[in-house]
Amino acid sequence: MTPHTPSLRLARRHLLEHGDCPSGLVDERLARSWRRSLASGLLPAGRVTDTTHFGEGNLKHALSRNQELLAHSRPVMEYLFEQVRHSQSMVILADNQAMLMDTLGDVDFLSKAERVALATGASWHEQHRGTNAIGTAQADADSVEIHGGEHFLERNGFLTCAAAPIMSAEGKLLGIIDISGDQRSRHPHTLGLVNMAARMIENRLTISSCRRHIRLHLHVHPEGIGTVAEGIIALSEDGWIVGANRNGLELLHLAPPDLGATPLSHAIDIRFEELLARHKRRPYQPMQVHLHNGTALFAQIHGGQSALTITPPIPPVAVPDDALSNLETGDLNWRNAADKARRVAGKPIPLLIHGESGVGKELFARAVHDSGPRRDGPFVAINCASLPENLIESELFGYSPGAFTGARRQGSHGRLREANGGTLFLDEIGDMPLSMQTCLLRALQERQVSPLGGGKSVDVDFALICATHRKLREDVDKGIFRSDLYYRINGLAVNLPALRERTDFQALTERLLAELNPECDIQLAPGLLAKLSRYSWPGNLRQYASVLRTASAMLDPCETRIDWKHLPDDLIEELTSMQQLTTQSFANGVPQNLEEISRTAIRQALESSSGNISEAARTLGISRQTLYRKMKY
């Protein structure tokens, strides 16, 4: 434990004897925290009660309630930990009540940390632990560093801790990010690191939570837009400031109470309509604006096309705040599928998800699980197409000890029993062998599982979600899928749109780039975005996310815009071929109307694909049904 300095010893003694600290001995903020700790009934040498560690149920509830915070914080925590690795330190994320939700740390330091309950589920609220960086940052909603003997409890004196609050776009405290370590490893830049990490998380959360709004990204330099130092302002469709990160509030000299009560024109010397008009003339180009005091800023507008179109006001519609709504980026077909699935979540109605490979069927299924009453139970996903036929039965239903050669000595419960109390997701169920369909049907009807090799049948209770890229109704007619199983799993069928059919390509792109690049705001060059939006994407979201991940990796450290040079060569070749196809369709003369243009493009696509309807549809960026319909005219 670090020895107290003379001023700390004197201030602490005076606090215990008189209830206050003499002025000038310690920082006033530290003195206030000490007074709060004393008022909570704590003593420096006192014991910490067991009530300061929440139960597993409370931790699960906190993790469920803070899913988005955790999702955006974990990549930043991993980056932060790389900066302090091997320094006897750990990185911590706490919720807005100072309960520890996630930690990363050096193995040799974690054992020391656990002795003072520096572990998930523990409360580090000032009322429970006295003055400490997490609890004091929570109490003051401001960043703070607490070193050694500055901790109120003597048992924590071996620590040096720096913490910063994470604020929402509405100015509310969401959580705390902290670096704690051995006080001997104190570094002068640790507080700066956690402050930067908090701003990185806030920026991603602001973009995510305000994706339906017009966003104004601000900085005093145009090159500062897209960095951790940028300001982000969320605007309503009539130009009122409804959300902001802390940098945005500081740049516009506003405070959280001003959100929802201040039109943009009160902060910037330009009409909102003129700002939109400039954006339409030069999309995504930084434009210079001025505050009313004359200070110049550079601004860049972001937002879905629908958000940038001024429409008459309509009555507000309540949007459910759940995992399904978090996946929405504006496509009506996806939203309709989510609305239908949300209605059956928690009811004994199986859900069947149709969609091409790569559209996000498992992502959708997991969101349905996380949005329903079984969210705290397990989510067990099984890809029926990837399991060898001779292992499917043992994988699904489990087996008794010694049931077959190579079986584990202790046997196996099987995936259906693992799903008990939660959700069973059978992906690509249309590829399940016919022989296994019979066994699955029996288990679904009886709600019991009998392990291979004998043994007592076990009751199971789970919600059932299945998914397939196949047309199961046609497979039933062909005799390759059991009709009784089809009707058993088809309680409610929903169709997820292919990427080429979605209307939210730009918003979806922004979301993917934000998830792939949590530390900075990466954008697509506008011309490239238009090209990519017209590509057929046969691999759908999985393929597009892979392309964006690769392109992001190709960026130089100073670059924030993805352009042609960052794309894989095979995609560049396909996009170029697509452009040549369009050009060739006009080679024999300029069509006179849209109908003639459409016929010319279809004819060229069919010729290039040797009559392959699916390939022609992908080239044209439309569904096969749409192509069939157009070929009739």
C-alpha positions, 0 to 999 in steps of 0.5 A: 500500500502506498504511504499517505503524503503528509497533506493526505494524512492530515486531511484524513485525520481532520475529516474523521475528527471534524467531518471536513477537510481543511481547505488547501490540503487536498483537491476540493473535489476529492474532499467532497467525495471523502465527505460523501463516503463518510456520510454513507457510514463508511470508515477508512479501515472498515470492512466492505459488506457482502451487499456490495456484490450483486447476484448473477440475476442482477448482472444478467439484467444489467448486461441485457439492459446495456447491450448496445453500450457493451457492443460499442464498448468492447472493441474500444476496451480491447484497443485500450487494453493493448495500450496498457498490456503488461503494466499490471492494469485492467480495463473496466466497463461499469453501468450508470450505477457503478456496477462492473459489467466487463473487464479485461486485464493482465492475468497476474494483476487480476488475482490482486484485483479480485481480492478487493472485488474488482470483478464483474457484478461488484458495485463500486458506487461511492456508497459501497466503496468510498472514493474511487475513480469509477464511483466518483466519476459516476457521482460527478458525471466527470472524469477523475483519477484517484491514486493510492491513498486518495482512495477512501478505503485503505484496502484500496490504497494499492490501486491507481485508477482513472475513469471517465463517464460515457454519456448518451446523445441525450446527455444522460449517464450510460456508464463508466470506462476505467483503467485500474492498476498497481499504484506503482505503475501510474502513468501521467497519460492514463486519464487522457486514454480513458477520456479518449476511449469514452469519447470514441464510445460516445461517438459510436453510440450517438451515430447508432442511436441517431441513425434515423435523424439528420446528423451534423458532424462538426470540427474547427478543421475539415480534416477533424471530421471523422476523428474522435474529436468531432462533434456530432449533432442530431437534428429533427426534420424541422431543424431542432437539435435533439441529440449530441455528443459532448464534443458537439455540445461544446462546439456549439456552446450548449448544455444537455438541457438545451437538447430538444429545446433549441433550433439549429439556427439559434446556434449556427448563423445559417438557415436549416433549409440552406444547409440542406440545399448545400448538402444536396449540391455537394453531398458529404463535402465539409462546408464552412458555417459560423456560430453567431459569435463569428467562430468558423466551423466545418460541417458535414451532413449525414443521414438516410435519404428519407431523413434528408427529404423534408416531408409534412409532419405525421403523428409520431409512431412508437418504435419498440426499444428492443433488439429487433428495432436495433437492427432496423435501418429503414427498409420496409420489408425488414421492418414488416418481418420484425413487426410480425416476429415481435408479435409471436415472441413469447407465444408457442408459435414456431417462426420460419425465416425465409431468405437467401444465404447471407441476408442475416437470418441468424442475426434476425433469429437472435434478435427475436430471442433477445426481444422476447421473454426468454431472452435470459435463457440460452440461444442455441443455433444449429446449422443443419447443412454443416453437420455430417449426416451420421452425427446429426442425431447424436448432436441434436438428441445427445447420447448415453455413456458408451452409446457408440465407438468414439462417444465421450465417456460421460455422454452428451446432453445434446443441443435440444436439451441445451436449448431448454428454457430458451430458443432453439434455432435450426438454420438451413433446416431444408438441408436436413436429411429426410431420416432425421426429419422424422426424429425431429418431428417426434421430439417437437410433438412430444417435447421430449428428447431420448438420448441415443443408446437408451436412457430416460426421456427428458422433457424440453421447453424451448421456443423454435425458430427455423430458417432456410434458403430453400422453397420448402413448399416445393420440397414438400411437393417433391417429397424431399421434405416431410409435410407434417414437419413443414406444418409443425415448424411453419407457425409464422413465416417471414421473408427477409429481403435480399440486399439488392432488394433493400431500400436502406442501402446507405443507412445500412452501409453507415451502420456496417462501417460504424460497427467495423470501425468503432474508433473513427467515422469511415465513409464511402466515396459518394460515387462508389456508394452509388455503384455498390448500391446497384451491384447484385450482391449474390452473397448479400449482407455477409458478402457486403460486410466482408468487402467493407471489412477488407476495404477498411483494413486497406485504409492508411492511418490518416484516411477516413474515406473508402474509394475504388483503390481500397476494394478487392480486385475481383469486385472492381472487375465485376463493378466495371463489367456492370458499367460496361454492360450498361454502356453496351446496352446503348451502343446501338442507339439511344432508347427513347423511353424507360420501357425501351431502356428496360427491355434493352437491359433485360435482353443484354443481361439474358444474352450475357448469362446464356439465358440463366434467369438467376444470373441475369436477375443478379446482374440487373439487381432485381429478384427473379420474380421481378425479372419474370414479370418484366419478361412477360411484357 
